[in-house]
Amino acid sequence: MKRTLLLSLAAVAIVVAACGTAATPTPIPATPSPSAAAMADDIVETATAAGSFKTLLTAATAAGLVDTLKGPGPFTLFAPTDDAFAKLPAGTLDKLLADPAALKDILLYHVVQGKVMAADVTGMTSATSVQGSPIAIAVKDGKVYLNDIAQVVTTDIEASNGVIHVIDAVILPPTN
């Protein structure tokens, strides 16, 4: 399903501006780039076509971020799947959907300014999110993890305005 998602999608992206580097990390394999025709779709259109980001798109709508994600970018989006949102404690998503400001803060934590491909991410130890807080990046056994919680499971889904990397958990900004 993940491979089919990559091949059938254009690309899903939000924003990735990176800071820091790691000492000779093991790169994860990048997936093939979609065709030029597929790249005509922006991040929102690409995520919609994928079919596994309904919760993310619902949350982006509730937080007023859809127009931003359809904007020129470029953005890098670390996109949690519907299954990732389902792992949240019971009632958490409903509570967030009722609090657009908190929801926006969390969603912007999944976005980095710029188009950061998998080969770039593996050379980083952190990235500054659009929300403003850093996201810790670690490579373990050839796999990329964010904040030691979310694993990057699919990489380099390109969109006309950025790139999407699929993650298996929702990451939360620091609370201090």
LUMKETOR-143366 format. One line per 8 residues: number of its first residue (from 1); their letters; for each residue x, y, z of N, C-alpha, C. Coordinates in nm, 3 decimals. Layout:
N
NUM> a> X/Y/Z/X/Y/Z/X/Y/Z; ... .
END
This chain:
176
1> mkrtllls> 0.082/-0.118/0.000/0.000/0.000/0.000/0.087/0.125/0.000; 0.196/0.123/0.078/0.283/0.239/0.084/0.347/0.266/-0.051; 0.391/0.160/-0.117/0.454/0.175/-0.248/0.351/0.224/-0.349; 0.229/0.170/-0.343/0.123/0.214/-0.431/0.092/0.360/-0.407; 0.092/0.399/-0.282/0.068/0.539/-0.247/0.171/0.627/-0.313; 0.298/0.588/-0.305/0.406/0.668/-0.364/0.392/0.678/-0.514; 0.360/0.566/-0.577/0.353/0.564/-0.722/0.229/0.634/-0.774; 0.120/0.633/-0.697/-0.004/0.692/-0.746/-0.022/0.837/-0.702 .
9> laavaivv> 0.059/0.881/-0.609/0.046/1.017/-0.562/0.134/1.112/-0.638; 0.098/1.235/-0.634/0.186/1.338/-0.690/0.289/1.370/-0.586; 0.249/1.436/-0.478/0.341/1.460/-0.370/0.270/1.535/-0.261; 0.307/1.507/-0.138/0.243/1.575/-0.027/0.351/1.647/0.050; 0.333/1.780/0.071/0.439/1.851/0.138/0.386/1.961/0.226; 0.462/2.001/0.325/0.427/2.118/0.404/0.551/2.205/0.410; 0.628/2.217/0.512/0.741/2.308/0.508/0.860/2.253/0.586; 0.984/2.253/0.526/1.097/2.199/0.600/1.219/2.289/0.589 .
17> aacgtaat> 1.248/2.361/0.694/1.371/2.438/0.699/1.457/2.369/0.803; 1.576/2.336/0.768/1.654/2.252/0.856/1.770/2.327/0.920; 1.807/2.276/1.036/1.927/2.327/1.100/2.001/2.211/1.162; 2.131/2.220/1.167/2.213/2.114/1.228/2.245/2.005/1.128; 2.349/1.929/1.163/2.387/1.816/1.079/2.429/1.700/1.167; 2.423/1.582/1.113/2.466/1.463/1.186/2.592/1.410/1.120; 2.670/1.340/1.195/2.794/1.284/1.142/2.765/1.158/1.063; 2.785/1.163/0.937/2.773/1.053/0.844/2.659/0.956/0.875 .
25> ptpipatp> 2.533/1.005/0.864/2.420/0.916/0.890/2.402/0.818/0.775; 2.335/0.708/0.803/2.304/0.611/0.701/2.180/0.660/0.626; 2.191/0.687/0.497/2.076/0.738/0.424/1.968/0.632/0.407; 1.842/0.678/0.412/1.732/0.588/0.381/1.706/0.595/0.232; 1.660/0.489/0.173/1.637/0.492/0.029/1.523/0.586/-0.006; 1.543/0.666/-0.107/1.439/0.757/-0.155/1.351/0.682/-0.253; 1.226/0.722/-0.257/1.134/0.660/-0.352/1.140/0.736/-0.483; 1.100/0.673/-0.590/1.107/0.739/-0.720/1.018/0.862/-0.725 .
33> spsaaama> 1.063/0.961/-0.800/0.985/1.083/-0.818/0.868/1.056/-0.911; 0.755/1.121/-0.882/0.640/1.102/-0.970/0.661/1.176/-1.102; 0.576/1.149/-1.197/0.587/1.213/-1.328/0.555/1.361/-1.319; 0.590/1.435/-1.422/0.563/1.579/-1.427/0.413/1.606/-1.420; 0.334/1.519/-1.479/0.189/1.538/-1.475/0.138/1.528/-1.333; 0.191/1.434/-1.257/0.147/1.416/-1.118/0.189/1.535/-1.034; 0.302/1.596/-1.067/0.351/1.709/-0.990/0.266/1.835/-1.007; 0.166/1.831/-1.093/0.078/1.946/-1.109/-0.008/1.966/-0.984 .
41> ddivetat> -0.025/1.862/-0.903/-0.105/1.869/-0.782/-0.026/1.928/-0.667; -0.093/2.014/-0.589/-0.029/2.069/-0.470/-0.038/1.968/-0.356; 0.013/2.007/-0.240/0.016/1.917/-0.125/-0.123/1.867/-0.087; -0.219/1.959/-0.083/-0.355/1.921/-0.042/-0.416/1.825/-0.143; -0.401/1.854/-0.272/-0.456/1.767/-0.376/-0.389/1.629/-0.373; -0.260/1.628/-0.349/-0.186/1.502/-0.342/-0.230/1.419/-0.222; -0.245/1.485/-0.108/-0.291/1.414/0.013/-0.433/1.362/-0.005; -0.516/1.440/-0.069/-0.654/1.397/-0.094/-0.655/1.273/-0.183 .
49> aagsfktl> -0.575/1.275/-0.288/-0.569/1.162/-0.381/-0.518/1.036/-0.314; -0.431/1.052/-0.216/-0.373/0.936/-0.147/-0.479/0.857/-0.071; -0.573/0.926/-0.013/-0.680/0.860/0.059/-0.648/0.818/0.202; -0.523/0.833/0.246/-0.486/0.790/0.382/-0.457/0.907/0.475; -0.497/1.027/0.432/-0.472/1.147/0.512/-0.601/1.224/0.540; -0.713/1.154/0.550/-0.842/1.220/0.572/-0.843/1.298/0.704; -0.789/1.240/0.808/-0.787/1.307/0.938/-0.698/1.431/0.932; -0.583/1.420/0.870/-0.493/1.535/0.855/-0.562/1.647/0.778 .
57> ltaataag> -0.630/1.614/0.670/-0.699/1.715/0.591/-0.816/1.777/0.666; -0.887/1.696/0.743/-0.996/1.750/0.827/-0.939/1.847/0.929; -0.827/1.810/0.991/-0.763/1.896/1.090/-0.710/2.023/1.026; -0.651/2.013/0.907/-0.600/2.132/0.837/-0.714/2.227/0.804; -0.828/2.173/0.767/-0.946/2.256/0.739/-0.992/2.325/0.867; -1.004/2.251/0.976/-1.049/2.307/1.104/-0.953/2.414/1.156; -0.824/2.400/1.126/-0.723/2.496/1.173/-0.703/2.612/1.075; -0.773/2.610/0.963/-0.760/2.717/0.865/-0.629/2.715/0.788 .
65> lvdtlkgp> -0.571/2.597/0.766/-0.441/2.585/0.700/-0.446/2.535/0.556; -0.563/2.504/0.504/-0.571/2.448/0.369/-0.517/2.545/0.265; -0.557/2.672/0.271/-0.507/2.769/0.173/-0.356/2.784/0.181; -0.302/2.778/0.301/-0.156/2.786/0.318/-0.089/2.668/0.249; -0.143/2.547/0.270/-0.084/2.427/0.211/-0.104/2.418/0.060; -0.195/2.498/0.009/-0.215/2.506/-0.135/-0.130/2.618/-0.195; -0.064/2.696/-0.108/0.016/2.811/-0.151/0.142/2.770/-0.225; 0.220/2.870/-0.265/0.337/2.844/-0.349/0.450/2.766/-0.282 .
73> gpftlfap> 0.460/2.774/-0.149/0.566/2.699/-0.082/0.704/2.750/-0.119; 0.802/2.663/-0.123/0.791/2.519/-0.103/0.783/2.483/0.045; 0.716/2.371/0.070/0.697/2.320/0.204/0.744/2.175/0.212; 0.782/2.134/0.331/0.805/1.992/0.358/0.708/1.956/0.468; 0.627/1.856/0.443/0.527/1.813/0.538/0.562/1.673/0.587; 0.573/1.661/0.718/0.583/1.530/0.781/0.439/1.492/0.814; 0.379/1.412/0.728/0.235/1.388/0.730/0.196/1.261/0.805; 0.127/1.277/0.919/0.076/1.159/0.989/-0.043/1.100/0.912 .
81> tddafakl> -0.048/0.969/0.903/-0.159/0.901/0.837/-0.281/0.899/0.929; -0.392/0.851/0.874/-0.512/0.834/0.956/-0.483/0.738/1.072; -0.405/0.634/1.046/-0.368/0.538/1.152/-0.286/0.605/1.261; -0.201/0.700/1.223/-0.120/0.773/1.321/-0.211/0.855/1.413; -0.309/0.923/1.356/-0.403/1.000/1.438/-0.485/0.907/1.528; -0.516/0.788/1.480/-0.595/0.692/1.559/-0.519/0.645/1.683; -0.386/0.659/1.684/-0.306/0.619/1.800/-0.314/0.720/1.915; -0.367/0.840/1.889/-0.379/0.940/1.995/-0.475/0.889/2.102 .
89> pagtldkl> -0.455/0.930/2.227/-0.549/0.888/2.332/-0.693/0.927/2.298; -0.786/0.846/2.343/-0.928/0.870/2.315/-0.968/1.011/2.353; -1.040/1.077/2.265/-1.091/1.212/2.290/-0.995/1.324/2.252; -0.868/1.291/2.231/-0.768/1.395/2.201/-0.799/1.468/2.071; -0.829/1.395/1.966/-0.856/1.457/1.837/-0.980/1.546/1.844; -1.085/1.498/1.907/-1.207/1.579/1.920/-1.179/1.708/1.997; -1.099/1.697/2.102/-1.061/1.814/2.180/-0.983/1.914/2.094; -0.891/1.863/2.013/-0.812/1.951/1.926/-0.898/2.015/1.817 .
97> ladpaalk> -0.989/1.938/1.759/-1.076/1.993/1.655/-1.163/2.106/1.711; -1.191/2.102/1.840/-1.270/2.207/1.904/-1.183/2.327/1.945; -1.052/2.317/1.931/-0.958/2.424/1.969/-0.866/2.453/1.849; -0.917/2.530/1.751/-0.840/2.554/1.629/-0.700/2.612/1.652; -0.682/2.694/1.753/-0.550/2.753/1.779/-0.449/2.646/1.821; -0.489/2.556/1.911/-0.400/2.449/1.954/-0.374/2.352/1.839; -0.478/2.323/1.762/-0.465/2.234/1.647/-0.368/2.292/1.544; -0.381/2.420/1.517/-0.292/2.487/1.421/-0.147/2.477/1.468 .
105> dillyhvv> -0.125/2.498/1.596/0.010/2.490/1.654/0.071/2.351/1.630; -0.007/2.248/1.654/0.040/2.110/1.636/0.065/2.080/1.488; -0.026/2.121/1.401/-0.008/2.093/1.259/0.112/2.167/1.201; 0.133/2.291/1.243/0.249/2.366/1.194/0.381/2.308/1.245; 0.374/2.231/1.351/0.492/2.161/1.402/0.533/2.048/1.307; 0.446/2.006/1.219/0.475/1.901/1.122/0.528/1.957/0.989; 0.548/2.088/0.983/0.588/2.154/0.858/0.722/2.224/0.876; 0.806/2.213/0.773/0.935/2.281/0.772/0.940/2.364/0.644 .
113> qgkvmaad> 0.999/2.481/0.652/1.011/2.568/0.536/1.108/2.508/0.435; 1.070/2.506/0.309/1.156/2.457/0.202/1.122/2.315/0.162; 1.187/2.269/0.058/1.166/2.133/0.007/1.285/2.049/0.049; 1.266/1.965/0.149/1.373/1.882/0.204/1.347/1.737/0.164; 1.433/1.684/0.082/1.419/1.546/0.035/1.481/1.450/0.137; 1.453/1.322/0.122/1.501/1.220/0.216/1.652/1.224/0.233; 1.724/1.242/0.126/1.870/1.247/0.135/1.916/1.363/0.222; 1.840/1.472/0.223/1.873/1.588/0.307/1.838/1.561/0.453 .
121> vtgmtsat> 1.723/1.501/0.477/1.675/1.475/0.613/1.772/1.384/0.688; 1.827/1.286/0.620/1.916/1.193/0.688/2.047/1.258/0.730; 2.078/1.375/0.676/2.199/1.445/0.714/2.176/1.549/0.822; 2.060/1.549/0.883/2.024/1.650/0.981/2.003/1.587/1.119; 2.024/1.666/1.223/1.993/1.622/1.358/1.869/1.692/1.412; 1.830/1.800/1.345/1.707/1.870/1.381/1.664/1.959/1.266; 1.540/2.001/1.272/1.484/2.095/1.175/1.391/2.188/1.251; 1.391/2.313/1.214/1.302/2.409/1.279/1.168/2.406/1.208 .
129> svqgspia> 1.064/2.378/1.284/0.929/2.372/1.227/0.877/2.513/1.201; 0.775/2.523/1.119/0.710/2.651/1.095/0.648/2.702/1.225; 0.611/2.612/1.313/0.555/2.648/1.444/0.660/2.720/1.527; 0.788/2.694/1.499/0.897/2.762/1.569/0.984/2.673/1.655; 0.933/2.559/1.693/1.010/2.466/1.777/1.088/2.368/1.690; 1.203/2.323/1.741/1.281/2.225/1.663/1.219/2.085/1.670; 1.241/2.011/1.563/1.203/1.870/1.556/1.334/1.792/1.556; 1.352/1.703/1.652/1.473/1.621/1.658/1.466/1.514/1.549 .
137> iavkdgkv> 1.578/1.494/1.479/1.585/1.394/1.373/1.698/1.298/1.406; 1.668/1.169/1.400/1.770/1.068/1.428/1.758/0.954/1.327; 1.871/0.901/1.287/1.874/0.784/1.199/1.921/0.666/1.282; 1.835/0.562/1.289/1.866/0.442/1.365/1.840/0.321/1.276; 1.941/0.241/1.258/1.929/0.121/1.176/1.874/0.153/1.036; 1.917/0.266/0.982/1.876/0.305/0.849/1.737/0.365/0.839; 1.672/0.387/0.952/1.537/0.445/0.954/1.543/0.581/1.020; 1.460/0.674/0.970/1.457/0.810/1.024/1.342/0.823/1.123 .
145> ylndiaqv> 1.374/0.882/1.239/1.275/0.905/1.345/1.271/1.053/1.379; 1.151/1.101/1.409/1.131/1.238/1.454/1.097/1.235/1.602; 1.172/1.310/1.680/1.151/1.317/1.825/1.151/1.179/1.892; 1.220/1.083/1.833/1.226/0.945/1.884/1.088/0.882/1.899; 0.988/0.937/1.830/0.851/0.887/1.842/0.796/0.840/1.709; 0.808/0.924/1.608/0.748/0.895/1.478/0.855/0.847/1.380; 0.825/0.737/1.313/0.915/0.686/1.210/0.868/0.738/1.074; 0.963/0.781/0.993/0.932/0.819/0.856/0.918/0.688/0.778 .
153> vttdieas> 0.797/0.662/0.728/0.771/0.533/0.664/0.768/0.541/0.512; 0.744/0.658/0.458/0.745/0.679/0.314/0.806/0.817/0.289; 0.894/0.825/0.191/0.965/0.950/0.166/0.943/1.004/0.025; 0.975/1.132/0.012/0.987/1.199/-0.118/0.863/1.191/-0.206; 0.746/1.213/-0.149/0.625/1.224/-0.230/0.619/1.371/-0.273; 0.653/1.394/-0.397/0.664/1.531/-0.445/0.531/1.589/-0.487; 0.514/1.717/-0.459/0.397/1.794/-0.501/0.448/1.919/-0.571; 0.359/1.990/-0.634/0.400/2.110/-0.707/0.456/2.217/-0.614 .
161> ngvihvid> 0.419/2.212/-0.486/0.465/2.314/-0.391/0.543/2.257/-0.273; 0.603/2.140/-0.291/0.686/2.084/-0.185/0.696/1.934/-0.189; 0.718/1.878/-0.072/0.737/1.733/-0.060/0.673/1.683/0.069; 0.624/1.561/0.065/0.564/1.499/0.183/0.646/1.377/0.221; 0.667/1.363/0.352/0.725/1.242/0.409/0.620/1.187/0.504; 0.580/1.065/0.488/0.474/1.004/0.568/0.534/0.953/0.698; 0.466/0.986/0.811/0.511/0.939/0.942/0.401/0.857/1.009; 0.442/0.771/1.102/0.349/0.678/1.164/0.296/0.723/1.300 .
169> avilpptn> 0.322/0.847/1.338/0.271/0.901/1.466/0.259/1.052/1.455; 0.173/1.108/1.536/0.160/1.253/1.544/0.267/1.302/1.641; 0.342/1.404/1.601/0.444/1.460/1.690/0.388/1.588/1.753; 0.426/1.612/1.877/0.374/1.728/1.949/0.488/1.823/1.983; 0.462/1.954/1.970/0.566/2.051/2.006/0.591/2.049/2.155; 0.711/2.095/2.196/0.741/2.102/2.341/0.639/2.190/2.412; 0.611/2.158/2.536/0.511/2.233/2.613/0.570/2.336/2.708; 0.699/2.349/2.712/0.758/2.444/2.808/0.752/2.585/2.763 .
END
